[in-house]
Amino acid sequence: MPATRTRKPPEVRRQEILDAVIAVAIDRGLDGITVRDVAQRASVTPGLIHHYFPSLDEMLTTAFGEWADRSLERTLLDARDVSPRMGLAQVVADNTPAQRLWNDALSTASRFELLKQRAHDLSVSYRDHVESLIRAGVGDGSFVCADPRATAWRVILMLDGLVPMVHVLGLIAPLEIPAIVGPVVENELGLETGSFTELALAMMRSASTP
């Protein structure tokens, strides 16, 4: 007798599809991803994917948005009970292969209106988080910064630029990131030379230790 196919609840099947989008995107990038790619990864038919997500834009936006929401929620949670300096070091240390999804979403957003708006909103939320850490440090006297928003953007843009160099082209090793970003942060925030760099490096090494 042929094996009976298990019918999964809609919410389970939907999540499997979204997980497949992220898995394919981490492997090959969001740009150029197709419904067929996702269907193959999720072991479903393209028709079933269209049942849950009528357009490619909706599928990419939902998958990226839910992934980014979880990522940002974790970042905010990690920074809740630590000093502004520690929180900012966590931002620098959290440069994993999955971060290329942010870059991919930005480069792909010009072709998809829903994805563009979602990427915009998430980028504002992330900027607000980094800016709030800097403002908190200025408030408690640990940072000196005349324009926290501009500094937040400079840090974010530097980290974004490092993602393809580290995780796509392999030109920079992950543990080299603090030595590149740290001196800029120290200069921007009036910190002792090497102090932030050493902190961010220690956090990256700790995170990579099993």
Backbone as JSON, one array per atom type, in Angstrom:
{
  "sequence": "MPATRTRKPPEVRRQEILDAVIAVAIDRGLDGITVRDVAQRASVTPGLIHHYFPSLDEMLTTAFGEWADRSLERTLLDARDVSPRMGLAQVVADNTPAQRLWNDALSTASRFELLKQRAHDLSVSYRDHVESLIRAGVGDGSFVCADPRATAWRVILMLDGLVPMVHVLGLIAPLEIPAIVGPVVENELGLETGSFTELALAMMRSASTP",
  "N": [[0.84, -1.2, 0.0], [0.48, 2.28, -0.78], [2.25, 4.9, 0.93], [0.63, 6.88, 3.36], [-0.02, 10.29, 3.0], [0.84, 12.82, 5.22], [-1.3, 15.3, 6.4], [-0.65, 18.53, 7.06], [-1.27, 21.08, 9.56], [-2.47, 24.31, 8.51], [-1.01, 26.54, 9.59], [1.4, 25.39, 10.3], [2.39, 24.46, 7.86], [2.61, 26.9, 6.52], [4.62, 28.17, 8.04], [6.75, 26.46, 7.52], [7.19, 27.01, 4.85], [8.0, 29.7, 4.99], [10.33, 29.38, 6.51], [11.81, 27.97, 4.67], [12.2, 29.89, 2.7], [13.96, 31.66, 4.03], [16.11, 29.93, 4.47], [16.96, 29.34, 1.83], [17.58, 31.92, 1.04], [19.71, 32.61, 2.75], [21.61, 30.86, 1.81], [21.85, 31.58, -0.93], [21.06, 34.19, -1.3], [18.55, 36.81, -1.32], [17.95, 38.14, -3.67], [16.85, 37.25, -6.8], [15.7, 34.9, -5.97], [13.3, 32.3, -6.39], [9.89, 31.09, -6.65], [9.89, 28.41, -7.25], [12.39, 27.6, -6.26], [11.95, 27.82, -3.51], [9.83, 26.07, -3.16], [11.04, 23.64, -3.75], [12.91, 23.46, -1.66], [11.19, 23.35, 0.54], [9.83, 21.07, 0.02], [7.32, 21.03, -1.29], [4.65, 21.82, -3.62], [4.85, 24.37, -6.18], [2.33, 25.46, -6.57], [1.08, 25.17, -4.08], [2.51, 26.96, -2.56], [1.75, 29.38, -3.74], [-0.85, 29.38, -2.9], [-0.66, 30.11, -0.23], [0.85, 32.43, -0.39], [0.15, 34.79, -2.53], [1.78, 36.4, -4.19], [5.23, 36.86, -5.19], [6.47, 39.01, -3.99], [4.95, 39.32, -1.63], [5.55, 36.92, -0.33], [8.38, 37.08, 0.04], [8.53, 39.42, 1.56], [7.08, 38.77, 3.88], [8.56, 36.59, 4.9], [11.17, 37.7, 5.24], [10.49, 39.86, 6.92], [9.42, 38.65, 9.27], [11.64, 37.16, 10.07], [13.51, 39.25, 10.51], [12.19, 40.68, 12.49], [12.36, 38.89, 14.65], [15.12, 38.82, 14.94], [15.7, 41.5, 15.59], [14.24, 41.72, 17.93], [15.64, 39.98, 19.59], [18.07, 41.33, 19.71], [17.31, 43.69, 21.05], [16.5, 42.59, 23.47], [18.89, 41.49, 24.43], [20.27, 43.79, 24.98], [18.99, 44.93, 27.07], [19.63, 44.83, 29.88], [22.25, 45.7, 30.11], [25.21, 47.8, 29.98], [25.4, 50.89, 28.04], [27.77, 50.82, 26.51], [28.35, 48.07, 26.42], [26.04, 47.2, 25.12], [26.34, 48.42, 22.61], [28.66, 47.17, 21.78], [27.67, 44.61, 21.47], [26.09, 44.98, 19.23], [28.05, 45.35, 17.27], [29.36, 42.89, 17.45], [27.46, 41.1, 16.61], [27.58, 40.0, 13.9], [26.8, 37.95, 11.75], [26.59, 35.22, 9.29], [23.9, 35.24, 8.56], [23.22, 37.89, 8.55], [23.51, 38.91, 6.04], [21.06, 38.88, 4.89], [19.81, 41.29, 5.51], [21.22, 43.1, 3.86], [20.61, 41.99, 1.37], [17.85, 42.32, 1.31], [17.65, 45.09, 1.15], [18.88, 45.61, -1.33], [17.21, 44.23, -3.02], [14.8, 45.4, -2.63], [14.06, 47.49, -4.34], [12.64, 46.4, -6.4], [10.35, 45.37, -5.32], [7.52, 46.5, -3.83], [6.22, 46.04, -1.32], [8.24, 44.76, 0.14], [10.12, 46.78, 0.13], [8.92, 48.75, 1.79], [8.75, 47.36, 4.18], [11.45, 46.83, 4.73], [12.31, 49.43, 5.03], [10.93, 50.27, 7.38], [11.96, 48.48, 9.29], [14.65, 49.15, 9.2], [14.62, 51.72, 10.23], [13.8, 51.15, 12.83], [15.99, 49.69, 13.74], [18.04, 51.58, 13.51], [17.07, 53.4, 15.39], [17.45, 51.9, 17.71], [20.29, 51.66, 17.9], [20.94, 54.36, 18.03], [19.66, 55.01, 20.43], [21.22, 53.63, 22.29], [23.59, 55.07, 22.1], [22.75, 57.62, 22.91], [22.02, 57.0, 25.52], [24.51, 56.4, 26.58], [25.74, 58.88, 26.36], [24.15, 60.21, 28.15], [24.8, 58.98, 30.62], [27.38, 59.66, 30.86], [29.39, 58.07, 29.79], [29.88, 58.17, 27.08], [30.92, 60.61, 24.66], [29.35, 62.6, 22.48], [28.27, 64.58, 19.86], [26.29, 64.34, 17.96], [24.23, 61.97, 18.07], [22.49, 60.55, 16.28], [23.67, 60.79, 13.71], [26.09, 59.51, 14.21], [25.14, 56.96, 14.83], [24.15, 56.18, 12.33], [26.59, 56.13, 10.9], [27.96, 54.02, 12.14], [26.19, 51.87, 11.61], [26.17, 51.82, 8.77], [28.83, 51.21, 8.26], [28.98, 48.62, 9.38], [27.09, 47.3, 7.78], [28.38, 47.47, 5.31], [30.49, 45.78, 5.74], [29.41, 43.24, 5.76], [29.09, 41.85, 3.12], [31.83, 41.72, 2.47], [32.83, 40.07, 4.44], [31.08, 37.79, 4.67], [30.33, 37.02, 2.12], [32.34, 37.46, 0.09], [34.56, 36.76, 1.54], [36.83, 38.24, 2.18], [37.54, 39.42, 4.52], [38.12, 38.3, 7.77], [35.77, 37.18, 10.25], [36.59, 37.78, 12.94], [38.16, 39.95, 12.56], [36.59, 42.14, 12.4], [36.08, 43.8, 14.78], [38.56, 45.2, 14.96], [38.41, 46.84, 12.78], [36.03, 48.31, 12.98], [36.03, 49.16, 15.63], [38.03, 51.31, 16.22], [36.8, 53.46, 14.91], [34.38, 53.74, 16.3], [35.44, 54.35, 18.81], [36.65, 56.82, 18.27], [34.42, 58.33, 17.5], [32.91, 58.4, 19.84], [34.49, 59.33, 21.86], [36.12, 57.53, 23.31], [38.62, 55.63, 25.1], [41.53, 54.72, 23.32], [41.48, 51.6, 21.78], [39.88, 50.43, 23.75], [37.1, 49.9, 23.22], [37.37, 48.31, 21.0], [38.69, 46.02, 22.03], [36.71, 45.1, 23.75], [34.56, 44.46, 22.01], [35.8, 42.48, 20.48], [36.28, 40.52, 22.43], [33.64, 39.8, 22.99], [32.83, 38.72, 20.55], [34.53, 36.53, 20.38], [33.66, 35.08, 22.59], [31.06, 34.47, 21.79], [31.55, 32.74, 19.71], [32.59, 30.54, 20.88], [32.0, 27.18, 21.64]],
  "CA": [[0.0, 0.0, 0.0], [1.26, 3.52, -0.78], [2.29, 5.61, 2.21], [-0.36, 7.95, 3.52], [0.62, 11.59, 3.16], [0.35, 13.55, 6.39], [-1.81, 16.64, 6.13], [-0.19, 19.41, 8.13], [-2.09, 22.26, 9.8], [-2.05, 25.44, 7.67], [0.0, 27.39, 10.21], [2.67, 24.67, 10.26], [2.84, 24.49, 6.47], [3.0, 28.29, 6.21], [5.91, 28.44, 8.66], [7.76, 25.69, 6.79], [7.48, 27.75, 3.62], [8.78, 30.88, 5.37], [11.65, 28.9, 6.91], [12.5, 27.6, 3.43], [12.62, 31.15, 2.06], [15.15, 32.15, 4.74], [17.21, 28.98, 4.23], [17.45, 29.57, 0.47], [18.16, 33.27, 0.99], [21.02, 32.59, 3.41], [22.52, 30.13, 0.92], [22.06, 32.17, -2.25], [20.63, 35.58, -1.35], [17.15, 37.06, -1.66], [17.85, 38.6, -5.05], [16.79, 36.16, -7.76], [15.01, 33.74, -5.42], [12.06, 32.0, -7.11], [8.93, 30.23, -5.96], [10.33, 27.03, -7.45], [13.48, 27.35, -5.31], [11.37, 27.65, -2.17], [9.03, 24.84, -3.18], [11.96, 22.5, -3.69], [13.48, 23.39, -0.31], [10.13, 22.99, 1.49], [9.23, 19.81, -0.44], [5.92, 21.24, -1.63], [4.49, 22.27, -4.99], [4.72, 25.83, -6.35], [0.93, 25.83, -6.41], [0.75, 25.29, -2.66], [3.09, 28.22, -2.09], [0.87, 30.46, -4.23], [-2.06, 29.35, -2.07], [-0.38, 30.86, 0.99], [1.42, 33.74, -0.73], [-0.24, 35.03, -3.93], [2.84, 37.03, -4.97], [6.6, 36.7, -4.71], [6.71, 40.14, -3.09], [4.34, 39.02, -0.33], [6.3, 35.82, 0.29], [9.68, 37.57, 0.48], [8.33, 40.41, 2.6], [6.66, 38.09, 5.1], [9.68, 35.79, 5.42], [12.2, 38.6, 5.74], [9.96, 40.66, 8.02], [9.33, 37.85, 10.49], [13.01, 36.86, 10.49], [14.12, 40.47, 11.03], [11.53, 40.99, 13.77], [12.96, 38.03, 15.68], [16.51, 39.25, 15.11], [15.7, 42.77, 16.31], [13.74, 41.46, 19.29], [16.76, 39.39, 20.34], [19.04, 42.4, 19.94], [16.79, 44.57, 22.1], [16.5, 41.84, 24.72], [20.28, 41.36, 24.87], [20.78, 45.09, 25.43], [18.09, 45.47, 28.1], [20.22, 44.94, 31.22], [23.7, 45.93, 30.04], [25.58, 49.2, 29.81], [25.39, 51.33, 26.63], [28.98, 50.35, 25.83], [28.16, 46.64, 26.16], [25.0, 47.07, 24.11], [26.9, 48.78, 21.31], [29.61, 46.1, 21.42], [26.86, 43.5, 20.98], [25.69, 45.32, 17.85], [29.2, 45.08, 16.41], [29.69, 41.47, 17.51], [26.39, 40.31, 15.99], [27.77, 40.05, 12.46], [26.77, 36.54, 11.36], [26.23, 35.04, 7.88], [22.5, 35.56, 8.33], [23.06, 39.33, 8.4], [23.46, 39.27, 4.63], [19.66, 39.06, 4.5], [19.51, 42.73, 5.54], [21.76, 43.69, 2.64], [19.85, 41.48, 0.23], [16.53, 42.95, 1.32], [17.8, 46.46, 0.68], [19.18, 45.63, -2.76], [16.07, 43.66, -3.75], [13.59, 46.18, -2.34], [13.68, 48.39, -5.43], [11.74, 45.68, -7.31], [9.16, 44.9, -4.62], [7.05, 47.61, -3.01], [5.97, 45.6, 0.05], [9.54, 44.51, 0.76], [10.74, 48.09, 0.32], [8.34, 49.4, 2.96], [9.12, 46.58, 5.37], [12.87, 47.07, 4.98], [12.39, 50.81, 5.52], [10.47, 50.33, 8.77], [12.9, 47.75, 10.13], [15.9, 49.91, 9.25], [14.38, 52.82, 11.17], [13.78, 50.57, 14.18], [17.37, 49.32, 14.09], [18.75, 52.84, 13.74], [16.62, 53.95, 16.68], [18.08, 51.14, 18.78], [21.69, 52.06, 18.01], [20.94, 55.75, 18.49], [19.27, 55.05, 21.85], [22.39, 53.2, 23.05], [24.54, 56.19, 22.12], [22.16, 58.67, 23.76], [22.11, 56.54, 26.91], [25.9, 56.55, 26.98], [25.97, 60.31, 26.56], [23.43, 60.57, 29.37], [25.47, 58.52, 31.84], [28.75, 60.18, 30.86], [30.38, 57.13, 29.26], [30.16, 58.58, 25.71], [30.87, 62.02, 24.29], [28.9, 62.59, 21.08], [27.45, 65.75, 19.58], [25.17, 64.0, 17.07], [24.03, 60.52, 18.18], [21.87, 59.93, 15.1], [24.66, 60.68, 12.64], [27.04, 58.47, 14.61], [24.45, 55.68, 14.68], [24.16, 55.84, 10.9], [27.93, 55.77, 10.45], [28.25, 52.67, 12.63], [25.35, 50.91, 10.88], [26.62, 51.73, 7.38], [30.1, 50.48, 8.26], [28.69, 47.2, 9.61], [26.42, 46.78, 6.57], [29.37, 47.33, 4.26], [31.37, 44.65, 6.05], [28.73, 41.95, 5.58], [29.52, 41.11, 1.92], [33.27, 41.48, 2.51], [33.1, 38.96, 5.38], [30.26, 36.6, 4.52], [30.13, 36.66, 0.72], [33.62, 37.39, -0.61], [35.57, 36.16, 2.41], [38.04, 39.05, 2.18], [37.82, 39.81, 5.89], [37.7, 37.29, 8.74], [34.84, 37.76, 11.23], [37.25, 38.32, 14.13], [38.83, 41.2, 12.21], [35.61, 43.21, 12.41], [36.32, 44.79, 15.84], [39.72, 46.04, 14.67], [38.03, 47.78, 11.74], [34.95, 49.18, 13.46], [36.33, 49.68, 16.96], [38.66, 52.63, 16.26], [35.83, 54.46, 14.48], [33.48, 53.95, 17.43], [36.2, 55.05, 19.86], [36.81, 58.21, 17.86], [33.11, 58.97, 17.48], [32.32, 58.49, 21.17], [35.45, 59.82, 22.84], [36.56, 56.42, 24.16], [40.05, 55.35, 25.12], [41.98, 53.92, 22.19], [41.57, 50.16, 21.99], [38.97, 49.91, 24.77], [35.9, 49.33, 22.61], [37.83, 47.24, 20.1], [38.94, 44.83, 22.84], [35.43, 44.61, 24.27], [33.82, 43.82, 20.91], [36.51, 41.25, 20.12], [36.02, 39.54, 23.48], [32.27, 39.33, 22.83], [32.78, 37.85, 19.37], [35.19, 35.26, 20.73], [32.78, 34.38, 23.51], [29.91, 33.97, 21.03], [31.99, 31.67, 18.81], [33.04, 29.41, 21.69], [30.9, 26.22, 21.86]],
  "C": [[0.87, 1.25, 0.0], [1.19, 4.2, 0.57], [1.27, 6.73, 2.23], [0.35, 9.27, 3.77], [-0.01, 12.34, 4.32], [-0.1, 14.94, 5.99], [-1.47, 17.53, 7.31], [-1.15, 20.58, 8.31], [-1.58, 23.43, 8.98], [-0.94, 26.3, 8.28], [1.37, 26.73, 10.2], [3.25, 24.72, 8.86], [3.33, 25.88, 6.09], [4.37, 28.59, 6.79], [7.02, 27.67, 7.97], [8.16, 26.4, 5.5], [8.35, 28.97, 3.94], [10.2, 30.49, 5.78], [12.48, 28.52, 5.67], [12.99, 28.83, 2.69], [13.92, 31.63, 2.7], [16.34, 31.23, 4.48], [17.81, 29.19, 2.84], [18.16, 30.92, 0.38], [19.53, 33.33, 1.64], [22.05, 31.89, 2.53], [22.88, 30.94, -0.32], [21.65, 33.63, -2.36], [19.16, 35.71, -1.73], [16.98, 37.42, -3.13], [17.89, 37.4, -6.0], [16.12, 34.91, -7.24], [13.68, 33.53, -6.14], [11.16, 31.11, -6.26], [9.35, 28.77, -6.1], [11.47, 26.66, -6.5], [12.93, 27.01, -3.93], [10.57, 26.35, -2.1], [9.92, 23.61, -3.06], [12.53, 22.35, -2.29], [12.44, 22.92, 0.71], [9.44, 21.68, 1.15], [7.72, 19.94, -0.64], [5.86, 21.67, -3.1], [4.45, 23.79, -5.06], [3.28, 26.3, -6.16], [0.53, 26.01, -4.96], [1.32, 26.6, -2.1], [2.23, 29.4, -2.52], [-0.44, 30.51, -3.44], [-1.86, 30.2, -0.82], [0.11, 32.29, 0.7], [1.17, 34.01, -2.22], [0.86, 35.65, -4.79], [4.2, 36.76, -4.36], [6.94, 37.8, -3.72], [6.17, 39.84, -1.7], [5.11, 37.93, 0.4], [7.64, 36.31, 0.84], [9.53, 38.54, 1.65], [7.97, 39.76, 3.93], [7.82, 37.32, 5.72], [10.76, 36.7, 6.0], [11.73, 39.37, 6.95], [9.9, 39.88, 9.32], [10.72, 37.46, 11.0], [13.65, 38.08, 11.13], [13.49, 40.89, 12.35], [12.14, 40.18, 14.89], [14.39, 38.46, 15.98], [16.57, 40.54, 15.93], [15.22, 42.6, 17.74], [14.84, 40.87, 20.15], [17.8, 40.45, 20.67], [18.59, 43.33, 21.06], [16.82, 43.88, 23.46], [17.91, 41.73, 25.3], [20.8, 42.66, 25.48], [20.01, 45.64, 26.64], [18.8, 45.74, 29.42], [21.73, 45.12, 31.19], [23.97, 47.42, 29.83], [25.5, 49.59, 28.34], [26.6, 50.83, 25.85], [28.86, 48.87, 25.49], [27.13, 46.43, 25.07], [25.51, 47.38, 22.72], [27.91, 47.73, 20.84], [28.86, 44.88, 20.9], [26.41, 43.74, 19.54], [26.82, 44.99, 16.88], [29.49, 43.58, 16.34], [28.68, 40.6, 16.77], [26.46, 40.42, 14.47], [27.93, 38.62, 11.96], [26.42, 36.41, 9.88], [24.78, 35.41, 7.58], [22.27, 37.05, 8.11], [23.05, 39.77, 6.95], [22.02, 39.44, 4.15], [19.25, 40.52, 4.53], [19.98, 43.38, 4.26], [20.96, 43.27, 1.42], [18.49, 42.14, 0.15], [16.6, 44.37, 0.78], [18.05, 46.51, -0.82], [18.02, 45.11, -3.6], [14.84, 44.54, -3.64], [13.14, 47.08, -3.48], [12.71, 47.74, -6.4], [10.43, 45.26, -6.67], [8.7, 45.95, -3.61], [6.81, 47.21, -1.56], [7.28, 45.38, 0.8], [10.25, 45.83, 1.04], [10.22, 48.77, 1.59], [8.73, 48.68, 4.24], [10.58, 46.82, 5.73], [13.08, 48.48, 5.53], [12.06, 50.87, 7.01], [11.44, 49.64, 9.71], [14.23, 48.49, 10.27], [15.78, 51.08, 10.21], [14.42, 52.3, 12.6], [15.19, 50.22, 14.64], [18.21, 50.56, 14.36], [18.36, 53.45, 15.08], [17.27, 53.22, 17.85], [19.53, 51.58, 18.99], [21.79, 53.49, 18.53], [20.6, 55.83, 19.98], [20.42, 54.6, 22.75], [23.39, 54.35, 23.19], [24.02, 57.3, 23.02], [22.24, 58.28, 25.24], [23.54, 56.7, 27.43], [26.28, 58.01, 27.2], [25.33, 60.74, 27.88], [24.15, 60.15, 30.64], [26.96, 58.92, 31.88], [29.8, 59.25, 30.28], [30.74, 57.43, 27.8], [30.16, 60.1, 25.62], [30.53, 62.07, 22.8], [27.95, 63.75, 20.84], [26.21, 65.41, 18.75], [24.96, 62.48, 17.08], [23.41, 59.87, 16.95], [22.88, 59.76, 13.97], [25.68, 59.59, 12.95], [26.41, 57.08, 14.46], [24.45, 55.24, 13.21], [25.55, 55.43, 10.43], [28.32, 54.36, 10.91], [27.48, 51.62, 11.84], [25.85, 50.73, 9.45], [27.95, 51.01, 7.28], [29.86, 48.98, 8.44], [28.02, 46.57, 8.4], [27.43, 46.54, 5.45], [30.31, 46.16, 4.49], [30.73, 43.3, 5.74], [29.16, 41.23, 4.3], [31.02, 40.82, 1.9], [33.63, 40.26, 3.37], [32.39, 37.69, 4.95], [29.96, 36.19, 3.07], [31.47, 36.46, 0.02], [34.73, 36.76, 0.23], [36.89, 36.93, 2.44], [38.48, 39.45, 3.58], [37.32, 38.7, 6.81], [36.77, 37.92, 9.77], [35.52, 38.41, 12.42], [38.08, 39.57, 13.83], [37.89, 42.39, 12.3], [35.86, 44.23, 13.53], [37.49, 45.72, 15.56], [39.43, 47.08, 13.6], [37.01, 48.8, 12.26], [35.31, 49.87, 14.76], [36.95, 51.05, 16.99], [37.71, 53.75, 15.84], [34.88, 54.79, 15.62], [34.2, 54.73, 18.54], [36.37, 56.52, 19.53], [35.5, 58.98, 17.92], [32.59, 59.26, 18.89], [33.3, 58.91, 22.26], [35.94, 58.75, 23.8], [38.07, 56.24, 24.08], [40.42, 54.42, 23.98], [42.11, 52.44, 22.57], [40.54, 49.59, 22.94], [37.73, 49.25, 24.18], [36.27, 48.16, 21.7], [38.04, 45.94, 20.88], [37.65, 44.23, 23.38], [34.65, 43.87, 23.19], [34.48, 42.5, 20.5], [36.26, 40.15, 21.15], [34.61, 38.97, 23.35], [32.14, 38.4, 21.63], [33.41, 36.5, 19.68], [34.32, 34.42, 21.66], [31.62, 33.74, 22.76], [30.29, 32.79, 20.15], [32.49, 30.44, 19.55], [31.89, 28.47, 21.97], [30.51, 26.15, 23.32]]
}
